[in-house]
Amino acid sequence: MTKSNSIIKNDKEIMRLLEYFSNEAEFKKKYKIIVGVDEVGRGPLAGPVYAACVCLKYDFNLINLNDSKKLTEEKRNILENKIKENSYFYTYGYASVEEIDKYNILNATMLAMKRAVDKCSIKPDLVLVDGNKLPDWEYECLCIIKGDQKFPSIAAASILAKTKRDKIMNIIQTIDNKFNYSKHKGYGTKEHYDELKLNGPSILHRRTFLKDYK
């Protein structure tokens, strides 16, 4: 990369961050306790869906904060610690494989996010939710499509949810070594489908997701 291209890239990142943090700053003029909530694990064939809820400190301004899907695992792990250090509080919630099969993935996702918000040590004045489905919760909520790309609190929640679920899948790998969960995290990769054909599904697999795996 040439020096001029590097400067352009840095300028674009600065502009992105300015817009990013100004989006949330506008709401902070009206609401005192703002939290962001996001989930991870809607698509995998196995494992729970996880959500995180984050209340960032008002002076929080971290370069590289972005949607967890746009970050490498190394960057997510670094940001996880920085987010925790720069949050008033953060919480987690999840929905089990059984709940995913029973209620469907959309409802299970909302359940996981609700559980995360319910664990807040202080009731939030506003909950910023990633997505387009307004939750029927007892909190004032605002849904933002691609919110993890527009609001720092939601981006922080997406990172914490992702790193938490990845750690859970790594632990599961030590219990059930027939599936390489530490690598594919339960997603439908070729390796995972090959494992299913060889071993059949385990209790960690979502039966409603496996109709066509054979």
C-alpha atoms as an extended CHARMM CRD file, in Angstrom:
* protein
*
       214  EXT
         1         1  MET       CA              0.0000000000        0.0000000000        0.0000000000  PROA      1               0.0000000000
         2         2  THR       CA              1.3800000000        3.4250000000       -0.9870000000  PROA      2               0.0000000000
         3         3  LYS       CA              1.6400000000        6.2630000000        1.5000000000  PROA      3               0.0000000000
         4         4  SER       CA             -1.1970000000        8.1760000000       -0.2120000000  PROA      4               0.0000000000
         5         5  ASN       CA             -3.4820000000        5.1260000000       -0.1500000000  PROA      5               0.0000000000
         6         6  SER       CA             -2.6640000000        4.6080000000        3.5170000000  PROA      6               0.0000000000
         7         7  ILE       CA             -3.6130000000        8.2150000000        4.2900000000  PROA      7               0.0000000000
         8         8  ILE       CA             -6.8970000000        7.8390000000        2.3900000000  PROA      8               0.0000000000
         9         9  LYS       CA             -7.6770000000        4.6320000000        4.2590000000  PROA      9               0.0000000000
        10        10  ASN       CA             -6.9210000000        6.2840000000        7.6080000000  PROA      10              0.0000000000
        11        11  ASP       CA             -9.0480000000        9.3090000000        6.7120000000  PROA      11              0.0000000000
        12        12  LYS       CA            -11.9780000000        7.0490000000        5.8220000000  PROA      12              0.0000000000
        13        13  GLU       CA            -11.6100000000        5.2190000000        9.1180000000  PROA      13              0.0000000000
        14        14  ILE       CA            -11.5650000000        8.5160000000       11.0210000000  PROA      14              0.0000000000
        15        15  MET       CA            -14.7270000000        9.6640000000        9.2250000000  PROA      15              0.0000000000
        16        16  ARG       CA            -16.3980000000        6.3300000000        9.9220000000  PROA      16              0.0000000000
        17        17  LEU       CA            -15.5940000000        6.5670000000       13.6190000000  PROA      17              0.0000000000
        18        18  LEU       CA            -16.7770000000       10.1720000000       13.8610000000  PROA      18              0.0000000000
        19        19  GLU       CA            -20.1260000000        9.2220000000       12.3370000000  PROA      19              0.0000000000
        20        20  TYR       CA            -20.2150000000        6.0260000000       14.3780000000  PROA      20              0.0000000000
        21        21  PHE       CA            -19.8780000000        7.6950000000       17.7640000000  PROA      21              0.0000000000
        22        22  SER       CA            -21.9720000000       10.7400000000       16.8640000000  PROA      22              0.0000000000
        23        23  ASN       CA            -24.9540000000        8.4500000000       16.1530000000  PROA      23              0.0000000000
        24        24  GLU       CA            -25.0500000000        7.3080000000       19.7610000000  PROA      24              0.0000000000
        25        25  ALA       CA            -24.0670000000       10.7000000000       21.1920000000  PROA      25              0.0000000000
        26        26  GLU       CA            -27.3530000000       12.1600000000       19.9290000000  PROA      26              0.0000000000
        27        27  PHE       CA            -29.3560000000        9.6810000000       22.0000000000  PROA      27              0.0000000000
        28        28  LYS       CA            -27.2230000000       10.3610000000       25.0730000000  PROA      28              0.0000000000
        29        29  LYS       CA            -28.6010000000       13.9040000000       25.1150000000  PROA      29              0.0000000000
        30        30  LYS       CA            -32.0220000000       12.4770000000       25.9540000000  PROA      30              0.0000000000
        31        31  TYR       CA            -31.3650000000        9.1180000000       27.6340000000  PROA      31              0.0000000000
        32        32  LYS       CA            -29.0830000000        8.5180000000       30.6050000000  PROA      32              0.0000000000
        33        33  ILE       CA            -28.6640000000        4.7280000000       30.5640000000  PROA      33              0.0000000000
        34        34  ILE       CA            -28.2810000000        3.4110000000       27.0160000000  PROA      34              0.0000000000
        35        35  VAL       CA            -27.4220000000       -0.1970000000       26.2740000000  PROA      35              0.0000000000
        36        36  GLY       CA            -26.7770000000       -2.0510000000       23.0520000000  PROA      36              0.0000000000
        37        37  VAL       CA            -27.8100000000       -5.6640000000       22.5720000000  PROA      37              0.0000000000
        38        38  ASP       CA            -26.8860000000       -8.1040000000       19.8340000000  PROA      38              0.0000000000
        39        39  GLU       CA            -26.7380000000      -11.8290000000       19.2400000000  PROA      39              0.0000000000
        40        40  VAL       CA            -24.5580000000      -14.3860000000       17.5330000000  PROA      40              0.0000000000
        41        41  GLY       CA            -25.2160000000      -17.9530000000       16.4870000000  PROA      41              0.0000000000
        42        42  ARG       CA            -28.4380000000      -17.7920000000       14.4980000000  PROA      42              0.0000000000
        43        43  GLY       CA            -27.0330000000      -19.7530000000       11.5680000000  PROA      43              0.0000000000
        44        44  PRO       CA            -25.0780000000      -22.6810000000       13.0370000000  PROA      44              0.0000000000
        45        45  LEU       CA            -26.3160000000      -26.2610000000       12.9150000000  PROA      45              0.0000000000
        46        46  ALA       CA            -25.2320000000      -26.8400000000       16.5150000000  PROA      46              0.0000000000
        47        47  GLY       CA            -24.8840000000      -25.0400000000       19.8070000000  PROA      47              0.0000000000
        48        48  PRO       CA            -26.7840000000      -22.2550000000       21.5560000000  PROA      48              0.0000000000
        49        49  VAL       CA            -27.5300000000      -18.7520000000       20.3570000000  PROA      49              0.0000000000
        50        50  TYR       CA            -25.8130000000      -16.1500000000       22.5390000000  PROA      50              0.0000000000
        51        51  ALA       CA            -26.5360000000      -12.4850000000       23.2150000000  PROA      51              0.0000000000
        52        52  ALA       CA            -24.7030000000       -9.7290000000       25.0270000000  PROA      52              0.0000000000
        53        53  CYS       CA            -25.8720000000       -6.4070000000       26.4110000000  PROA      53              0.0000000000
        54        54  VAL       CA            -23.3930000000       -3.5480000000       26.9320000000  PROA      54              0.0000000000
        55        55  CYS       CA            -23.5480000000       -0.1370000000       28.5710000000  PROA      55              0.0000000000
        56        56  LEU       CA            -20.4570000000        1.7360000000       27.3980000000  PROA      56              0.0000000000
        57        57  LYS       CA            -18.8790000000        4.5410000000       29.3810000000  PROA      57              0.0000000000
        58        58  TYR       CA            -19.6420000000        7.9870000000       28.0140000000  PROA      58              0.0000000000
        59        59  ASP       CA            -16.0290000000        8.7870000000       27.1490000000  PROA      59              0.0000000000
        60        60  PHE       CA            -15.5280000000        5.4760000000       25.3690000000  PROA      60              0.0000000000
        61        61  ASN       CA            -13.9240000000        5.9210000000       21.9610000000  PROA      61              0.0000000000
        62        62  LEU       CA            -12.1110000000        2.8990000000       20.6090000000  PROA      62              0.0000000000
        63        63  ILE       CA            -10.5360000000        2.6300000000       17.1800000000  PROA      63              0.0000000000
        64        64  ASN       CA            -11.2950000000       -0.6520000000       15.3620000000  PROA      64              0.0000000000
        65        65  LEU       CA            -14.6700000000       -1.0720000000       17.0730000000  PROA      65              0.0000000000
        66        66  ASN       CA            -16.9320000000       -2.5680000000       14.4290000000  PROA      66              0.0000000000
        67        67  ASP       CA            -19.3700000000       -5.3550000000       13.6480000000  PROA      67              0.0000000000
        68        68  SER       CA            -17.8340000000       -8.5650000000       15.0370000000  PROA      68              0.0000000000
        69        69  LYS       CA            -18.1930000000      -10.2890000000       11.6480000000  PROA      69              0.0000000000
        70        70  LYS       CA            -15.7990000000       -7.7480000000       10.1190000000  PROA      70              0.0000000000
        71        71  LEU       CA            -13.0490000000       -8.4160000000       12.6650000000  PROA      71              0.0000000000
        72        72  THR       CA            -10.4860000000      -11.1750000000       12.9580000000  PROA      72              0.0000000000
        73        73  GLU       CA            -10.5870000000      -13.4790000000       15.9600000000  PROA      73              0.0000000000
        74        74  GLU       CA             -7.4220000000      -11.8400000000       17.2940000000  PROA      74              0.0000000000
        75        75  LYS       CA             -8.9220000000       -8.3480000000       17.0840000000  PROA      75              0.0000000000
        76        76  ARG       CA            -12.1690000000       -9.5160000000       18.6910000000  PROA      76              0.0000000000
        77        77  ASN       CA            -10.2880000000      -10.9660000000       21.6460000000  PROA      77              0.0000000000
        78        78  ILE       CA             -8.3220000000       -7.7460000000       22.1260000000  PROA      78              0.0000000000
        79        79  LEU       CA            -11.4580000000       -5.6390000000       21.8740000000  PROA      79              0.0000000000
        80        80  GLU       CA            -13.3400000000       -7.9280000000       24.2640000000  PROA      80              0.0000000000
        81        81  ASN       CA            -11.0450000000       -6.9550000000       27.1320000000  PROA      81              0.0000000000
        82        82  LYS       CA            -11.0880000000       -3.2640000000       26.2230000000  PROA      82              0.0000000000
        83        83  ILE       CA            -14.8840000000       -3.2400000000       25.9990000000  PROA      83              0.0000000000
        84        84  LYS       CA            -15.1890000000       -4.8320000000       29.4260000000  PROA      84              0.0000000000
        85        85  GLU       CA            -12.7520000000       -2.3060000000       30.8930000000  PROA      85              0.0000000000
        86        86  ASN       CA            -14.6930000000        0.5830000000       29.3630000000  PROA      86              0.0000000000
        87        87  SER       CA            -18.2400000000       -0.4990000000       30.2230000000  PROA      87              0.0000000000
        88        88  TYR       CA            -20.3890000000        0.4570000000       33.1800000000  PROA      88              0.0000000000
        89        89  PHE       CA            -21.7500000000       -3.0730000000       32.9430000000  PROA      89              0.0000000000
        90        90  TYR       CA            -22.2280000000       -5.9160000000       30.4750000000  PROA      90              0.0000000000
        91        91  THR       CA            -24.3500000000       -9.0520000000       30.5970000000  PROA      91              0.0000000000
        92        92  TYR       CA            -24.9670000000      -12.2430000000       28.6510000000  PROA      92              0.0000000000
        93        93  GLY       CA            -27.9830000000      -14.3400000000       27.7940000000  PROA      93              0.0000000000
        94        94  TYR       CA            -28.5060000000      -17.4390000000       25.6970000000  PROA      94              0.0000000000
        95        95  ALA       CA            -31.1310000000      -19.8030000000       24.3680000000  PROA      95              0.0000000000
        96        96  SER       CA            -30.4320000000      -23.5170000000       24.3410000000  PROA      96              0.0000000000
        97        97  VAL       CA            -30.5920000000      -25.9450000000       21.4440000000  PROA      97              0.0000000000
        98        98  GLU       CA            -33.8580000000      -27.2800000000       22.8770000000  PROA      98              0.0000000000
        99        99  GLU       CA            -35.3580000000      -23.7930000000       22.9700000000  PROA      99              0.0000000000
       100       100  ILE       CA            -34.2300000000      -23.1010000000       19.4050000000  PROA      100             0.0000000000
       101       101  ASP       CA            -35.9910000000      -26.2530000000       18.1930000000  PROA      101             0.0000000000
       102       102  LYS       CA            -39.0750000000      -25.5480000000       20.3080000000  PROA      102             0.0000000000
       103       103  TYR       CA            -39.6250000000      -21.8470000000       19.6360000000  PROA      103             0.0000000000
       104       104  ASN       CA            -37.7520000000      -21.4060000000       16.2790000000  PROA      104             0.0000000000
       105       105  ILE       CA            -34.5120000000      -19.4920000000       15.8630000000  PROA      105             0.0000000000
       106       106  LEU       CA            -36.0580000000      -16.0100000000       15.6440000000  PROA      106             0.0000000000
       107       107  ASN       CA            -37.9800000000      -16.3640000000       18.9000000000  PROA      107             0.0000000000
       108       108  ALA       CA            -35.0370000000      -18.0660000000       20.5980000000  PROA      108             0.0000000000
       109       109  THR       CA            -32.8170000000      -15.1710000000       19.5220000000  PROA      109             0.0000000000
       110       110  MET       CA            -35.2200000000      -12.6450000000       21.0290000000  PROA      110             0.0000000000
       111       111  LEU       CA            -35.3100000000      -14.7500000000       24.1930000000  PROA      111             0.0000000000
       112       112  ALA       CA            -31.5190000000      -14.7330000000       24.4650000000  PROA      112             0.0000000000
       113       113  MET       CA            -31.3860000000      -10.9510000000       24.0180000000  PROA      113             0.0000000000
       114       114  LYS       CA            -34.1860000000      -10.4030000000       26.5450000000  PROA      114             0.0000000000
       115       115  ARG       CA            -32.3460000000      -12.5200000000       29.1020000000  PROA      115             0.0000000000
       116       116  ALA       CA            -29.2210000000      -10.4270000000       28.6040000000  PROA      116             0.0000000000
       117       117  VAL       CA            -31.1050000000       -7.1460000000       29.0660000000  PROA      117             0.0000000000
       118       118  ASP       CA            -32.9680000000       -8.4740000000       32.1130000000  PROA      118             0.0000000000
       119       119  LYS       CA            -29.6250000000       -9.0610000000       33.8410000000  PROA      119             0.0000000000
       120       120  CYS       CA            -28.6600000000       -5.3720000000       33.6820000000  PROA      120             0.0000000000
       121       121  SER       CA            -27.7250000000       -4.0600000000       37.1180000000  PROA      121             0.0000000000
       122       122  ILE       CA            -29.5360000000       -0.8040000000       36.2800000000  PROA      122             0.0000000000
       123       123  LYS       CA            -32.7150000000       -0.6690000000       34.2130000000  PROA      123             0.0000000000
       124       124  PRO       CA            -31.8330000000        0.9410000000       30.8690000000  PROA      124             0.0000000000
       125       125  ASP       CA            -33.6490000000        4.0290000000       29.6360000000  PROA      125             0.0000000000
       126       126  LEU       CA            -33.1100000000        2.9390000000       26.0290000000  PROA      126             0.0000000000
       127       127  VAL       CA            -32.1930000000       -0.3980000000       24.4720000000  PROA      127             0.0000000000
       128       128  LEU       CA            -30.5690000000       -0.2740000000       21.0350000000  PROA      128             0.0000000000
       129       129  VAL       CA            -31.3660000000       -3.5400000000       19.2680000000  PROA      129             0.0000000000
       130       130  ASP       CA            -29.7100000000       -4.8340000000       16.1270000000  PROA      130             0.0000000000
       131       131  GLY       CA            -32.3030000000       -5.8730000000       13.5600000000  PROA      131             0.0000000000
       132       132  ASN       CA            -35.7180000000       -4.9010000000       12.2290000000  PROA      132             0.0000000000
       133       133  LYS       CA            -38.0500000000       -6.6610000000       14.6710000000  PROA      133             0.0000000000
       134       134  LEU       CA            -39.1620000000       -4.4610000000       17.5590000000  PROA      134             0.0000000000
       135       135  PRO       CA            -39.1780000000       -6.5600000000       20.7400000000  PROA      135             0.0000000000
       136       136  ASP       CA            -42.2720000000       -6.6700000000       22.9380000000  PROA      136             0.0000000000
       137       137  TRP       CA            -40.3110000000       -5.8220000000       26.0750000000  PROA      137             0.0000000000
       138       138  GLU       CA            -40.9750000000       -3.5890000000       29.0780000000  PROA      138             0.0000000000
       139       139  TYR       CA            -38.0880000000       -1.3650000000       27.9840000000  PROA      139             0.0000000000
       140       140  GLU       CA            -38.0390000000        1.4630000000       25.4920000000  PROA      140             0.0000000000
       141       141  CYS       CA            -36.3500000000       -0.0600000000       22.4530000000  PROA      141             0.0000000000
       142       142  LEU       CA            -35.0770000000        1.1350000000       19.1260000000  PROA      142             0.0000000000
       143       143  CYS       CA            -34.3640000000       -1.3260000000       16.3240000000  PROA      143             0.0000000000
       144       144  ILE       CA            -31.5900000000       -0.4590000000       13.8990000000  PROA      144             0.0000000000
       145       145  ILE       CA            -30.9600000000       -2.4770000000       10.7540000000  PROA      145             0.0000000000
       146       146  LYS       CA            -27.2340000000       -3.2590000000       10.6310000000  PROA      146             0.0000000000
       147       147  GLY       CA            -27.0120000000       -1.5500000000       13.9910000000  PROA      147             0.0000000000
       148       148  ASP       CA            -23.6690000000       -3.1830000000       14.7400000000  PROA      148             0.0000000000
       149       149  GLN       CA            -22.2500000000       -1.0730000000       11.8950000000  PROA      149             0.0000000000
       150       150  LYS       CA            -23.8480000000        2.1610000000       13.1200000000  PROA      150             0.0000000000
       151       151  PHE       CA            -23.8400000000        2.2160000000       16.9360000000  PROA      151             0.0000000000
       152       152  PRO       CA            -20.8550000000        1.4970000000       19.2170000000  PROA      152             0.0000000000
       153       153  SER       CA            -22.9580000000       -0.1240000000       21.9540000000  PROA      153             0.0000000000
       154       154  ILE       CA            -24.4150000000       -2.6540000000       19.5240000000  PROA      154             0.0000000000
       155       155  ALA       CA            -21.0020000000       -3.3290000000       17.9790000000  PROA      155             0.0000000000
       156       156  ALA       CA            -19.5680000000       -3.9050000000       21.4540000000  PROA      156             0.0000000000
       157       157  ALA       CA            -22.4190000000       -6.2930000000       22.2510000000  PROA      157             0.0000000000
       158       158  SER       CA            -21.8320000000       -8.2090000000       19.0210000000  PROA      158             0.0000000000
       159       159  ILE       CA            -18.1550000000       -8.6550000000       19.9110000000  PROA      159             0.0000000000
       160       160  LEU       CA            -18.8700000000       -9.8520000000       23.4590000000  PROA      160             0.0000000000
       161       161  ALA       CA            -21.5650000000      -12.2450000000       22.2320000000  PROA      161             0.0000000000
       162       162  LYS       CA            -19.2350000000      -13.6520000000       19.5790000000  PROA      162             0.0000000000
       163       163  THR       CA            -16.2420000000      -14.1670000000       21.8790000000  PROA      163             0.0000000000
       164       164  LYS       CA            -18.4670000000      -15.7050000000       24.5680000000  PROA      164             0.0000000000
       165       165  ARG       CA            -20.0970000000      -18.1810000000       22.1990000000  PROA      165             0.0000000000
       166       166  ASP       CA            -16.7390000000      -19.1060000000       20.6550000000  PROA      166             0.0000000000
       167       167  LYS       CA            -15.3910000000      -19.9320000000       24.1140000000  PROA      167             0.0000000000
       168       168  ILE       CA            -18.4290000000      -22.1030000000       24.8270000000  PROA      168             0.0000000000
       169       169  MET       CA            -17.9600000000      -23.9890000000       21.5620000000  PROA      169             0.0000000000
       170       170  ASN       CA            -14.2780000000      -24.5120000000       22.4000000000  PROA      170             0.0000000000
       171       171  ILE       CA            -15.2950000000      -26.0520000000       25.7250000000  PROA      171             0.0000000000
       172       172  ILE       CA            -17.8480000000      -28.2700000000       23.9810000000  PROA      172             0.0000000000
       173       173  GLN       CA            -15.0460000000      -29.4720000000       21.7000000000  PROA      173             0.0000000000
       174       174  THR       CA            -13.2610000000      -30.9580000000       24.7360000000  PROA      174             0.0000000000
       175       175  ILE       CA            -16.4090000000      -32.8970000000       25.6570000000  PROA      175             0.0000000000
       176       176  ASP       CA            -17.4790000000      -34.0820000000       22.1970000000  PROA      176             0.0000000000
       177       177  ASN       CA            -14.4180000000      -34.5330000000       19.9760000000  PROA      177             0.0000000000
       178       178  LYS       CA            -16.3790000000      -36.1310000000       17.1360000000  PROA      178             0.0000000000
       179       179  PHE       CA            -17.0310000000      -32.6190000000       15.8640000000  PROA      179             0.0000000000
       180       180  ASN       CA            -14.4380000000      -29.9040000000       15.3470000000  PROA      180             0.0000000000
       181       181  TYR       CA            -16.4460000000      -27.2160000000       17.1460000000  PROA      181             0.0000000000
       182       182  SER       CA            -13.3440000000      -25.2270000000       18.0290000000  PROA      182             0.0000000000
       183       183  LYS       CA            -12.8560000000      -24.6240000000       14.2990000000  PROA      183             0.0000000000
       184       184  HSD       CA            -16.2860000000      -24.3510000000       12.6820000000  PROA      184             0.0000000000
       185       185  LYS       CA            -18.1900000000      -23.2630000000       15.8340000000  PROA      185             0.0000000000
       186       186  GLY       CA            -21.1590000000      -25.3490000000       14.7510000000  PROA      186             0.0000000000
       187       187  TYR       CA            -21.6430000000      -23.6130000000       11.3980000000  PROA      187             0.0000000000
       188       188  GLY       CA            -22.5160000000      -25.6130000000        8.2990000000  PROA      188             0.0000000000
       189       189  THR       CA            -19.0890000000      -26.0000000000        6.7550000000  PROA      189             0.0000000000
       190       190  LYS       CA            -18.1360000000      -28.9130000000        4.5200000000  PROA      190             0.0000000000
       191       191  GLU       CA            -16.1050000000      -30.3520000000        7.3820000000  PROA      191             0.0000000000
       192       192  HSD       CA            -19.1170000000      -30.1940000000        9.6880000000  PROA      192             0.0000000000
       193       193  TYR       CA            -21.4240000000      -31.8710000000        7.1620000000  PROA      193             0.0000000000
       194       194  ASP       CA            -18.8290000000      -34.6060000000        6.6530000000  PROA      194             0.0000000000
       195       195  GLU       CA            -18.7260000000      -35.1290000000       10.4260000000  PROA      195             0.0000000000
       196       196  LEU       CA            -22.5140000000      -35.3910000000       10.4970000000  PROA      196             0.0000000000
       197       197  LYS       CA            -22.5180000000      -38.0050000000        7.7400000000  PROA      197             0.0000000000
       198       198  LEU       CA            -19.8950000000      -40.0070000000        9.6170000000  PROA      198             0.0000000000
       199       199  ASN       CA            -21.1850000000      -39.6930000000       13.1780000000  PROA      199             0.0000000000
       200       200  GLY       CA            -24.8020000000      -38.5930000000       12.9640000000  PROA      200             0.0000000000
       201       201  PRO       CA            -26.1160000000      -35.6590000000       15.0110000000  PROA      201             0.0000000000
       202       202  SER       CA            -25.3210000000      -35.2010000000       18.6920000000  PROA      202             0.0000000000
       203       203  ILE       CA            -27.5050000000      -33.7120000000       21.4270000000  PROA      203             0.0000000000
       204       204  LEU       CA            -25.9530000000      -30.3410000000       20.5970000000  PROA      204             0.0000000000
       205       205  HSD       CA            -27.3830000000      -30.2740000000       17.0820000000  PROA      205             0.0000000000
       206       206  ARG       CA            -30.5000000000      -28.3180000000       16.2290000000  PROA      206             0.0000000000
       207       207  ARG       CA            -32.8510000000      -30.8960000000       14.7710000000  PROA      207             0.0000000000
       208       208  THR       CA            -34.8710000000      -28.2370000000       12.9470000000  PROA      208             0.0000000000
       209       209  PHE       CA            -31.6870000000      -27.2430000000       11.0850000000  PROA      209             0.0000000000
       210       210  LEU       CA            -30.7300000000      -30.7480000000        9.9700000000  PROA      210             0.0000000000
       211       211  LYS       CA            -33.5030000000      -31.7390000000        7.5940000000  PROA      211             0.0000000000
       212       212  ASP       CA            -31.2380000000      -31.7880000000        4.5500000000  PROA      212             0.0000000000
       213       213  TYR       CA            -27.8650000000      -32.7270000000        5.9870000000  PROA      213             0.0000000000
       214       214  LYS       CA            -27.8140000000      -36.2210000000        4.4580000000  PROA      214             0.0000000000
